[in-house]
Amino acid sequence: MKNKQEPRHLYNSAQWAWEMIGAIEDYKPLAHYIFHRIKQHEAIQTNNILHLGCGSGCIDYHLKTYFSITGIDLSENMVKSAARKNPECSYHVGDMRQIPLKGLYDAVIIPESIDYMRSFEDIQKVFSGAKKVLKKDGLLLVIIGYDPEHFPQNRTTVEQVKQGSKELTFIENNYTADPAGKSFEATFVFLVREKGRSEIIIDVHKLGLFRKNIWQDAMLKAGFSTEPVTDEALESIEQKGTWLLIGKNDH
Ligand SMILES: C[S@@+](CC[C@H](N)C(=O)[O-])C[C@H]1O[C@@H](n2cnc3c(N)ncnc32)[C@H](O)[C@@H]1O
């Protein structure tokens, strides 16, 4: 199921660049947002959480104070980095469309990674899999980064970071050929300069772009009651158009 055509250097061979551009402290507001939304919506006390697409564990670093955390990510390098940051959490390499675990969790969270699902079927697999590992009355909390109605067409951002002798210029561009929805590309260009040598790495990530009703349908079909939440608090932490979809495993 791993997409061999799309190497995603940022999470694999150039995972060091991910570490350079994202400081753990940057994730504190999002982690606190997730914590408060769980507390607001939980029907049972939330003790253990499964984080799908956990990346390098920056959100877990803040959430682990409150919950016991298990993380799954497709990229081995991201998982290794998460385990180094959070030795008290449990991490596994795996695909969120085929959750490789049998335990039962009070909540499943998917922040900043569900956009990698590019078809209704894949979204459906993730939500149905989450239902299987959730306790009765558990919560599924999904943060969807991009809404076709607010897509930042051709937005280009540049970050520059220096660490020791390594200088990184990191460019990101978001583009959709079909603003009505379905998919978009996030293109990353890494310009790396170190000790008189330079290298350019290019990464093109293909992501899904679906209307809110599609996400909600997928959640209903997977057997959850749903609650879509669009709030300025989340948009101010992330970006305009980022929204939260909550699933309740109540029937
Ligand atoms: C932008 S990072 C977000 C990581 C983390 N949730 C955070 O906010 O720090 C996206 C992550 O999703 C992971 N990912 C993408 N597709 C996946 C899949 N099918 N199953 C599991 N993880 C996936 C990538 O490997 C990457 O680590």
The ligand as an ORCA input file, in Angstrom:
! r2SCAN-3c Opt
* xyz 0 1
  C       2.541     16.585      8.307
  S       3.072     15.088      9.098
  C       2.117     15.266     10.573
  C       2.621     14.478     11.705
  C       1.923     14.670     13.072
  N       0.495     14.334     13.080
  C       2.174     16.045     13.581
  O       1.274     16.880     13.474
  O       3.279     16.306     14.047
  C       2.174     13.890      8.185
  C       2.532     12.466      8.569
  O       1.561     11.581      8.007
  C       2.224     10.374      7.690
  N       1.402      9.589      6.765
  C       1.035      9.895      5.502
  N       0.280      8.905      4.987
  C       0.140      7.967      5.963
  C      -0.538      6.714      6.047
  N      -1.211      6.232      5.015
  N      -0.471      6.022      7.209
  C       0.246      6.489      8.263
  N       0.907      7.671      8.236
  C       0.857      8.402      7.106
  C       3.539     10.842      7.100
  O       4.516      9.822      7.085
  C       3.878     12.012      8.021
  O       4.696     11.613      9.089
*
